[in-house]
Structure formats: structure tokens, C-alpha cells
Amino acid sequence: MTNPKEAKRWHGSTPTSCDICQAKFLSTFYDSRTKQGMWGLLCYNCFKEYGTGLGIGYGQAYDLITLQKIGG
């Protein structure tokens, strides 16, 4: 059985920059589907412009320091 607390944590290596604009992540990052259909790790600005929202099938927001899910 999956630990619910672990399900709300990023399990990959700590990401460093946005897949679209290459800006360094400062405090949060978004694992998000884009309006073009592909998924990526996005900064706040690119998430606002290209992301489709938060939730199952759309995207999740993570704290860069703790790697805990904070939205979606």
C-alpha cells in the first residue's frame, strides 16, 4: 500500500530550470501539461502562459526546497 504522504512528494531528482524558457526555479515548479499537449517542468510564468491548470490530468505544483506537492 502506498504511503499517502509519499504520494504528495516529488520523487525525481530536484529540478533546476524550466523546460520552456530555461529560467532557474526559485521556490516552486510545476509538473504540467501544456496547451500544446506535451508535459514539462515549468516555472510560474510559463505555467501561467502555457499550462492547463492544476489537478489530475492537468498538473501539480511542488515546493522546490521540500519537494512536497502544494497544489493539484
MOFENCOR-V725212 format. One record per residue. RES is the residue in one letter. PHI is phi in radians with two decimals (NA if undefined). OMEGA is omega in radians with two decimals (* if undefined). BURIAL is # if it has 16 or more other C-alpha atoms within 10 Angstrom, else .. Layout:
res:phi:omega:burial
RES:PHI:OMEGA:BURIAL
RES:PHI:OMEGA:BURIAL
This chain:
res:phi:omega:burial
M:NA:-3.12:.
T:-1.35:3.06:.
N:-1.23:-3.10:.
P:-1.02:3.13:.
K:-1.20:3.12:.
E:-1.22:3.12:.
A:-1.18:-3.11:.
K:-1.82:-3.10:#
R:-2.27:3.06:.
W:-1.23:-3.07:#
H:-1.82:3.11:.
G:-1.46:3.05:.
S:-1.19:-3.11:.
T:-1.14:3.14:.
P:-1.24:-3.08:.
T:-2.06:-3.07:.
S:-2.58:-3.11:#
C:-1.17:3.11:#
D:-1.20:-3.10:.
I:-1.61:-3.02:.
C:-1.82:3.13:.
Q:1.22:3.09:.
A:-1.13:3.09:.
K:-1.21:3.05:.
F:-1.23:-3.12:#
L:-1.78:-3.11:.
S:-2.36:3.12:.
T:-2.39:2.98:#
F:-2.53:-3.08:#
Y:-2.13:3.00:#
D:-1.66:-2.88:#
S:-2.40:2.94:#
R:-1.36:3.13:#
T:-1.75:3.11:#
K:-1.08:3.10:.
Q:-1.44:3.08:.
G:1.81:3.12:.
M:-1.44:3.10:.
W:-1.82:3.08:#
G:-2.93:3.04:#
L:-1.68:-2.97:#
L:-2.08:2.97:#
C:-1.37:-3.12:#
Y:-1.01:-3.08:#
N:-1.09:3.13:.
C:-1.23:3.07:#
F:-1.07:-3.13:#
K:-1.12:-3.10:.
E:-1.47:-3.00:.
Y:-1.97:-3.09:#
G:-1.27:-3.12:#
T:-1.89:3.14:#
G:2.04:3.14:#
L:-1.95:3.12:#
G:2.32:-3.13:.
I:-1.05:-3.13:.
G:1.50:-3.13:.
Y:-2.06:-3.12:#
G:3.05:3.10:#
Q:-2.34:3.06:#
A:-1.88:-3.12:#
Y:-2.28:3.01:#
D:-1.36:-3.06:#
L:-1.18:-3.10:#
I:-1.40:-3.07:.
T:-1.57:-3.08:.
L:1.08:3.07:#
Q:-1.50:3.07:#
K:-1.21:-3.12:#
I:-2.07:3.10:.
G:-2.97:3.10:.
G:1.75:*:#
